[in-house]
């Protein structure tokens, strides 16, 4: 807000005009006084009275300008404070909005992670079941070996090697090798 309100400008212009008028009256006073003995006393008195009145009017206009300036300063302070409070409130609202958005994102992320975990557990359980089925069927294939040369129904438990031979398993755990 500008401090140059109409009251301030009017007071300043009035004070300036009254001072110029006082300067003119004082100029007339000095010219008449320079004449010395021939000076007209009525002109001296009227010019000094006019200068005095103009100076008083200038002082009065100066007071009015100062009062208008004080009022303008008060209004400017009020307006600045209101703008500052509005800016603070706007920042608060933005911060609250950002916080809510972050909370929504956290909740959404947590839900997605929970869904991924649930799917991961389900997939892992399915993978374990399928692996167990494959291991069981492979184990059956590995454990049962018919010796075709003896034509006996002999079962040899063991593990197939890379060359295709069956080695007896010394440990209870069996490793399935697929070639």
C-alpha positions as CSV (number, residue, x, y, z in Angstrom):
1,X,0.0,0.0,0.0
2,X,1.2,3.4,-0.9
3,X,1.7,5.9,2.0
4,X,0.9,8.8,-0.4
5,X,-2.8,8.9,0.2
6,X,-4.9,11.9,-0.8
7,X,-4.8,13.4,2.7
8,X,-1.0,13.2,2.8
9,X,-0.6,14.7,-0.7
10,X,-3.2,17.4,0.0
11,X,-1.4,18.4,3.3
12,X,2.0,18.5,1.6
13,X,0.7,20.5,-1.4
14,X,-1.1,22.9,1.0
15,X,2.0,23.4,3.1
16,X,4.2,24.0,0.0
17,X,1.8,26.6,-1.4
18,X,1.5,28.4,2.0
19,X,5.3,28.5,2.2
20,X,5.6,30.0,-1.3
21,X,3.0,32.6,-0.3
22,X,4.9,33.4,2.8
23,X,8.2,33.7,0.8
24,X,6.4,36.2,-1.6
25,X,5.1,38.2,1.4
26,X,8.6,38.2,3.0
27,X,10.1,39.3,-0.3
28,X,7.7,42.3,-0.5
29,X,8.5,43.1,3.2
30,X,12.3,43.0,2.5
31,X,11.9,45.2,-0.7
32,X,9.9,47.8,1.2
33,X,12.3,47.7,4.2
34,X,15.2,48.3,1.7
35,X,13.7,51.6,0.8
36,X,14.6,52.8,4.3
37,X,12.9,56.0,5.4
38,X,10.6,56.1,2.3
39,X,9.1,52.6,3.3
40,X,5.4,52.5,3.6
41,X,4.5,51.2,7.1
42,X,1.2,49.8,6.0
43,X,2.9,47.7,3.3
44,X,5.4,46.5,5.9
45,X,2.7,45.6,8.4
46,X,0.4,43.9,5.8
47,X,3.3,41.9,4.2
48,X,4.6,40.7,7.6
49,X,1.0,39.8,8.7
50,X,0.5,38.0,5.4
51,X,3.8,36.1,5.8
52,X,2.9,35.2,9.4
53,X,-0.5,34.0,8.4
54,X,0.9,32.0,5.5
55,X,3.5,30.4,7.8
56,X,0.8,29.5,10.3
57,X,-1.3,28.0,7.5
58,X,1.8,26.1,6.3
59,X,2.3,24.7,9.8
60,X,-1.4,23.7,9.9
61,X,-1.2,21.9,6.5
62,X,2.0,20.2,7.7
63,X,0.2,18.9,10.8
64,X,-2.6,17.6,8.5
65,X,-0.1,15.9,6.3
66,X,1.5,14.2,9.3
67,X,-1.8,13.1,10.7
68,X,-2.8,11.6,7.3
69,X,0.6,9.9,7.0
70,X,0.1,8.3,10.4
71,X,-3.3,7.0,9.4
72,X,-1.8,5.7,6.1
73,X,0.9,3.9,8.1
74,X,-1.6,2.3,10.4
75,X,-3.6,1.1,7.4
76,X,-0.4,-0.2,5.8
77,X,0.5,-2.1,8.9
78,X,-3.0,-3.6,9.2
79,X,-2.9,-4.6,5.5
80,X,0.6,-6.1,5.8
81,X,-0.4,-8.1,8.9
82,X,-3.6,-9.4,7.2
83,X,-1.5,-10.5,4.2
84,X,1.0,-12.2,6.4
85,X,-1.7,-14.0,8.3
86,X,-3.3,-15.1,5.0
87,X,0.1,-16.4,3.8
88,X,0.6,-18.3,7.0
89,X,-2.8,-19.8,6.8
90,X,-2.2,-20.8,3.2
91,X,1.1,-22.5,4.1
92,X,-0.7,-24.3,7.0
93,X,-3.4,-25.6,4.6
94,X,-0.7,-26.7,2.1
95,X,1.2,-28.5,4.8
96,X,-2.0,-30.2,6.0
97,X,-2.8,-31.2,2.4
98,X,0.7,-32.5,1.8
99,X,0.6,-34.5,5.1
100,X,-2.8,-36.1,4.1
101,X,-1.4,-36.9,0.7
102,X,1.7,-38.5,2.3
103,X,-0.5,-40.5,4.7
104,X,-2.7,-41.7,1.8
105,X,0.4,-42.8,-0.1
106,X,1.8,-44.6,2.9
107,X,-1.5,-46.4,3.4
108,X,-1.6,-47.3,-0.3
109,X,2.0,-48.5,-0.2
110,X,1.3,-50.6,2.9
111,X,-1.8,-52.1,1.2
112,X,0.2,-52.9,-1.9
113,X,3.0,-54.4,0.1
114,X,0.5,-56.5,2.1
115,X,-1.1,-57.7,-1.2
116,X,2.4,-58.5,-2.6
117,X,3.3,-60.4,0.5
118,X,0.1,-62.3,0.4
119,X,0.6,-63.2,-3.2
120,X,4.2,-64.0,-2.5
121,X,3.3,-66.3,0.3
122,X,0.6,-67.9,-1.8
123,X,3.0,-68.3,-4.8
124,X,5.7,-69.6,-2.4
125,X,3.3,-72.2,-0.9
126,X,2.3,-73.2,-4.4
127,X,5.9,-73.5,-5.5
128,X,6.8,-75.5,-2.4
129,X,3.8,-77.9,-3.1
130,X,4.8,-78.2,-6.7
131,X,8.4,-78.8,-5.8
132,X,7.4,-81.4,-3.3
133,X,5.2,-83.2,-5.9
134,X,8.1,-83.1,-8.4
135,X,10.6,-84.3,-5.8
136,X,8.3,-87.1,-4.7
137,X,7.6,-88.3,-8.3
138,X,11.3,-87.9,-9.2
139,X,12.3,-89.8,-6.0
140,X,10.0,-92.6,-6.9
141,X,11.6,-92.8,-10.3
142,X,15.1,-92.7,-8.9
143,X,14.5,-95.1,-6.1
144,X,13.0,-97.8,-8.2
145,X,15.4,-99.4,-10.6
146,X,14.8,-102.7,-12.3
147,X,17.8,-104.6,-13.2
148,X,17.0,-105.9,-16.7
149,X,19.9,-108.4,-16.9
150,X,18.8,-110.5,-13.9
151,X,15.2,-110.3,-14.7
152,X,14.5,-110.2,-11.1
153,X,12.3,-107.7,-9.5
154,X,15.0,-106.1,-7.4
155,X,14.6,-102.6,-6.2
156,X,17.9,-100.7,-5.8
157,X,17.7,-97.4,-3.9
158,X,20.2,-94.8,-5.0
159,X,20.9,-91.7,-6.9
160,X,21.5,-91.3,-10.6
161,X,24.9,-89.8,-11.6
162,X,25.6,-87.6,-14.6
163,X,26.6,-90.7,-16.5
164,X,23.3,-92.4,-15.8
165,X,24.6,-94.9,-13.2
166,X,22.8,-95.5,-9.9
167,X,24.8,-95.1,-6.8
168,X,23.6,-96.2,-3.4
169,X,22.5,-93.4,-1.2
170,X,24.3,-93.3,2.1
171,X,22.4,-90.5,3.6
172,X,18.6,-90.3,4.1
173,X,18.4,-87.1,1.9
174,X,18.5,-87.5,-1.8
175,X,19.5,-85.0,-4.4
176,X,17.7,-85.1,-7.7
177,X,19.9,-84.5,-10.7
178,X,18.2,-83.9,-14.1
179,X,20.3,-84.3,-17.2
